[in-house]
């Protein structure tokens, strides 16, 4: 089955890639979850739109990625959240919250889909997150969650 990926699928490809997968995997997993659509001749326009949007969000080159990594790893990023007694948060810190905090430090937008949080952040204090800037460059960011 030939599919167009609409989101990144680990081990398969990035958005806009045209991939060939087994029928069951495509029909039962990728298409129902919105990770891919069936390939058609008219779907090439959709591929071009996805690739163009990905290029607009992507880091320009490796030098730019290294500069952004230096900015992000340069210090601790403070993130203000609502917290109750004992330092427990109301909910958890989302990648969108982290992306907005990183935007103030980096001076440019960071895509929330590139932020990797190993465990949900549900308490105040110091935490570590990773930001995948390119396939080769990833930044380890020290995140300090403080009460608002």
C-alpha positions in Angstrom: 0.0 0.0 0.0 1.4 3.4 -1.0 0.8 6.2 1.6 1.6 9.8 2.2 2.8 10.5 5.7 1.1 13.5 7.4 3.0 13.2 10.6 6.4 11.8 11.6 6.4 8.1 12.2 9.4 6.7 14.0 11.4 4.3 11.8 9.2 5.1 8.7 9.6 8.7 7.7 8.8 12.3 8.0 5.7 14.3 7.0 5.4 14.5 3.2 7.2 11.3 2.5 5.6 8.8 0.2 6.2 5.3 1.7 5.2 1.7 0.8 3.9 -0.3 3.7 2.0 -3.5 4.2 -1.7 -3.3 3.7 -2.7 -4.1 7.3 -0.3 -1.7 8.8 -1.6 1.1 6.7 -5.3 0.3 6.8 -5.4 -0.6 10.5 -2.9 1.8 12.1 -1.6 4.6 10.0 -4.7 5.9 8.2 -7.2 5.6 11.2 -4.8 7.6 13.5 -4.3 10.3 10.9 -0.6 9.6 10.5 -1.0 9.0 6.8 -3.4 9.3 3.8 -3.7 7.1 0.7 -1.5 8.1 -2.2 -3.2 9.4 -5.3 -2.0 11.3 -8.3 -3.7 14.4 -6.9 -2.1 13.8 -3.5 1.2 15.1 -4.9 -0.1 18.6 -4.2 -0.6 17.6 -0.6 2.9 16.3 -0.5 4.3 19.5 -1.8 2.3 21.5 0.8 3.5 19.3 3.7 7.1 19.5 2.5 6.9 23.3 2.2 5.5 23.7 5.7 8.2 21.4 7.1 10.9 23.4 5.4 9.5 26.6 6.9 9.6 25.2 10.4 13.0 23.4 10.0 16.2 24.8 11.2 18.0 26.4 8.3 21.4 24.6 8.4 23.8 22.9 10.8 25.5 26.2 11.7 22.2 27.7 12.7 21.4 24.5 14.7 24.7 24.8 16.6 24.0 28.5 17.4 20.4 27.6 18.6 21.8 24.7 20.7 24.3 27.1 22.3 21.5 29.5 23.2 19.3 26.8 24.6 22.0 25.1 26.6 23.4 28.5 27.8 21.4 28.6 31.0 18.4 27.5 32.9 15.0 28.2 31.4 12.4 29.3 34.0 8.8 28.1 33.5 6.1 29.6 35.7 3.1 27.3 36.3 0.2 27.1 38.8 1.0 24.9 41.7 -0.8 23.8 44.8 0.5 23.2 48.3 3.5 20.9 48.5 4.8 21.8 45.0 2.3 19.7 43.0 1.1 21.1 39.8 -2.4 21.4 38.5 -2.0 19.0 35.6 1.3 18.6 33.9 3.7 20.8 32.0 3.0 20.3 28.2 5.4 20.6 25.3 3.6 23.7 24.2 4.3 25.4 27.6 8.0 24.4 27.2 8.1 25.7 23.6 6.8 29.1 24.6 9.4 29.3 27.4 12.2 28.3 25.0 11.0 30.9 22.5 11.8 33.7 24.9 15.3 32.3 25.5 16.1 31.4 21.9 14.6 34.5 20.4 12.8 32.4 17.7 10.1 29.8 17.6 10.8 26.2 18.7 8.4 23.5 17.3 6.7 21.7 20.2 7.0 18.4 18.3 10.8 18.6 18.5 10.7 18.6 22.4 11.3 15.3 24.0 10.1 14.9 27.6 11.1 11.5 29.1 8.7 11.6 32.0 5.7 13.8 32.6 6.6 17.0 34.6 4.2 17.2 37.5 6.2 18.9 40.2 8.2 22.0 40.8 11.9 22.0 40.6 14.7 21.3 38.1 14.0 19.0 35.1 15.8 18.1 32.0 14.3 18.1 28.5 15.8 17.4 25.1 15.1 19.4 21.9 15.8 17.7 18.6 16.9 20.5 16.3 18.1 18.4 13.4 18.8 14.7 12.9 22.3 15.2 14.1 21.9 18.1 16.7 20.0 17.8 19.9 20.1 20.2 22.8 19.7 19.3 26.5 17.8 22.0 28.2 17.8 22.6 32.0 14.2 23.5 32.8 13.3 25.1 36.2 9.6 24.8 37.0 8.6 27.6 39.5 5.2 28.6 40.9 3.4 31.5 39.3 
